[in-house]
Amino acid sequence: MQAIRLKNIHFTYPDQYQEILSGITLDICDGQKIALIGKNGCGKSTLLKIIRGELQPTSGSISYPIAVPKIGYLPQDLMISNQLTVRDYLLQGDINSYNIIREINTLSAEKNLCVEDGLHLAELWQNYDHGNVLFWEQNVD
C-alpha cells in the first residue's frame, strides 16, 4: 500500500539561486524502509524535511494517504545532552520505539504482573516482533 508519493519535486532555498532538488519522483510504500545516500549538499536532508512536512517544495506535489506519517529522524546538526547515553539519543529519533522499549523493560522487571499488564506486555512484544520498533538493546560481553 502506498504511503507517500512525491511527484516532480523541485526545491530552492529562498536565499539561494541554485536548485537543490530537481524533478524528484518517488513512491514509498507503507512499512518500507529507505536510505538516502549522496555527497554533502546534494539535498538528502532537504528531501527528508519535505517528506516530514517541515519544508514545502518550490514546485511539485507530495501526497499522503491520510496525514503526514510519523518518521523517525535524527538531524545532522546534533545537540546532544551530556546526560543521554548514545542508545537513548538514537532512540529519540523514533520516540515510539523508545517508549515501547522502556515500557517492555519496566513491565518485564515486574515479578508479579496482573493479567491486564501481562496482556499489555504481550501487545508491546507483538509490536516489537512486527518490526514496529527501531531496534532492541543487546548486551555485549
N, C-alpha and C positions, 0 to 999 in steps of 0.2 A: 504494500500500500504506500502510495506517495505521501510524504510528509511535507517536503519543502521543494518548491520549484522556483528556480531563478531563470529568467529569460532575458537575454541580451542586456546584461547588466553593465553599465558604464559608471565610473566614479572618478571625479576630480575634486580634490580638496579646494575649498573656496579661495584660499590664499596661494594656490599654485596653478600653473598653466598646463602642466603635463598630466595627462590622464593616467590614473593609477590602475584602473580596471577597464578593460575594453572588450565588450561583446561576450561576457561570461554567461553561458547557459549550462544549467546543472539541475539534475533531479536527485534528491536524497530521499530514499525510502525509509519508512518507519522502522526503527531499530538498527538501521545501517550505521556503521562506524566509518568515519572518513579521516584522512590526514591531508594537510596542506603542506606541500614541500616546494621550496623555491629559495632563490637568493634574497638577501636583505633588500627591502624596499620594493619588492615586486607586488605587494598588495595582499599578502596572506592574512595579516591581522585586520586589514580593512574589510576583506571579504567576510571574515568571521563576524565582525561588528555589524555588517549589513545583514547577515543571516540571523543574528541575535536581535535585530531590530534597534540597535544602538545608533546606526547611521542609515540614512536614506540614500539610495543610488541617485546619481545625477540623471540617469535615464534607464529604462528597462523596467521589468516588473519582478516582484517576488511575491509568491503566494504560499499560504499555509492552509492546511485542511480546516482548522478551526481557529487557532490562535498561535502566537509565536511559541514554539515548543521550548521546554527547558533544555538548555545545552550547557554541559559542564565546560568551563573555560577558565584558564588562568592567564592573566595578561602578561605580556613580556616585560613590562616595566614593573619589577617586583617591589612590593612594600611589605617586607617580612618582619613580623614581630619576633623579638628575641625569646618570647615565651612560648612560641609554637614549635613543635617538632616538624621535621620535613614531612612526615606522614600526614600530620594534621593540616599542614599548609596545602599539600597536594589534594587532600580530600575536600578542602574548601572549594575547589574547582567544581565539585559535584556535591553540593550540600545535602542532597537527598541521600546519596551513598554514605556520606559522613554520619548523618543521623541514624540511618539503618544500622550501620556497623556499631555505633555507640549503643544503640538500644539492644542489639543482639548481645553485645558484651555484657551489658548490665543485667539483662534477663538470664543469660547463661550462668552468671555468677551466683544467682539465687539458688539456694539448696532446696527449698520447698515452694515450687510455683503453684499458684492456684490454676484451675482449669482454664480460666479466661486468659491469664498471662501465658500459659503453655500454648494455647491456640494462637495467640498473637505472635509468639516466638516462632511457631511453625510458619505463619504467614510471612514473617520477616525473612526466614530462610528460603521460602519459596521465591520471594522477590530476588534474593541473592542468587539462587540457583538458575533463575531465568535470565541472568545477565543484566538485571536492572541495577546492579551495584558495580561501582567502578573497579574495585579490587578488594581482596581480603588480606588482612595483615598476616604475615608469616614470620615466625621466629627463626633465625638462622644461628646455628652454633658456631 
